[in-house]
């Protein structure tokens, strides 16, 4: 059954499926450090938010328990020719309000997800033309072959055309919106759960959808999600039995939770890469004391920042060993040739020399944007970066905010509002092209409005872009991997970004919840049975 349709997927690699015993219906109480701000499934491409949306919304495809692409609202599909796919839609599916699901909803959703305000512009390629064959058949025509098309759709959910039109929700709700839309406060999906109530920042209650087309593998009567920003309060709620599951468990509290007797901590690898980005576009930074020029346009400054950051120290002091320092902007599990890359050791002395050569012997001031409730120890990571850059004379003012405010600021329409930032990225397609296109792609060509959608700093290398286009259509895996390797070499040469690490995720789970882990241990995937 579709894995994404169950609670607690913090990333596409960390998934908890709640499969309860049939003896009695139970309430699962879950707490996360971040809130669920918007119910509009196109507002924010952030995996915890997507995981919550996946309880109520569904895509044409999903991922199964082996994380392979599987049918969802599309029962089957075939490639009629290299540039034309045909999708056969599932019949007798209804949205939560009773509206029937048809091809019209697919075409509407394909347009809406690529409209202004959506944060999922690249999930559905700009050249994809959706054509209705009949009520339950849709063709997708492309300008050029795209072998990873349906992998790119991970996280793209189908909305009810009629419901959106009736509730003035044709346009997506931007992450920076200050006034909530109807779609951001209400849902109308086809998924296995219905949202009974939603109080942003307070509590969201999910109830089973009795009319779901699929077969439920649980006996849940409800799921209650409560955001608890304070790490101490979150851990205390787990240990006292107030909640059943929390995410994340702070690294410094793992031993205490395991010793408490009421809960245990589950850790496992994650494929999200955390990195630092710099504004390389503006002639003058928005948040700096340097006037009349942008120091990040100088490769020597970018290299100095890179060499000043000690990822091993972050691993040992901040993450307490629960991170994997990265030389690339993608996790090694997703790119086999990552083994060919070695990250150079931190070298503050070399960084100081570079700053002198660049004309900043005394450093400069800059503001750093950082979420404080999104990633494990995110604010602590940023604080460590502040200290490391101070050693080369750079005075960083840290602006750490809850993710709702953070994303609302850095994703503000009219130009991303940041000079220096921390961000994490999990490629939805589980493929390097996603990183090369979404994060590292140039966002300077108005003819390609989706390239570089998540490139907040504006790094640009046209050679990399040209190679990424070839990578998308290359069918030979070995040849494609070599092209990907070359593209990442461009980014490293340019010091376009500063990759930090992949984190190990830590979930705190009550011992009332019995868990069975996947046998291969390569992904953190559990089936749970709660006992009262």
Secondary structure, DSSP 8 states (H G I E B T S, - for coil): --GGGSS--SSSSEEEEE---TTS-EEEEEEESS------TTS---HHHHHHHTTT---SEEE-TTS-EEESSEEEEEEEETTEEEEEE-SS-B-TTS-B--HHHHHHHHHHHTSTT-S-TTTS-TT-EEEEEETTEEEEE-SS--TTHHHHTTT-----HHHHHHTT-SS---TT-SS--HHHH-----SSEEEEEEETTTEEEEEE-TT-SS-----EEEEEEEE---HHHHHHHHHHTS-SEEE---GGGHHHHHHSSSEEEEEEEEEEEEEEEE--S-SS-SSBS--SS-GGGSHHHHHHHHHH--HHHIIIIISTT-EEE-SSSS-GGG-GGGGG-------HHHHHHHHHHTT-TT--EEEEEEESSSSTTHHHHHHHHHHHHHTTT-EEEEEEE-HHHHHHHHT-TTS---SEEEEEE--TTSSHHHIIIIISS----TT-TTTTTT-TT----HHHHHHHHHHHH---HHHHHHHHHHHHHHHHHHT--EEEEEEEEEEEEETTEEEEE-TT-SSEEEEEEE--
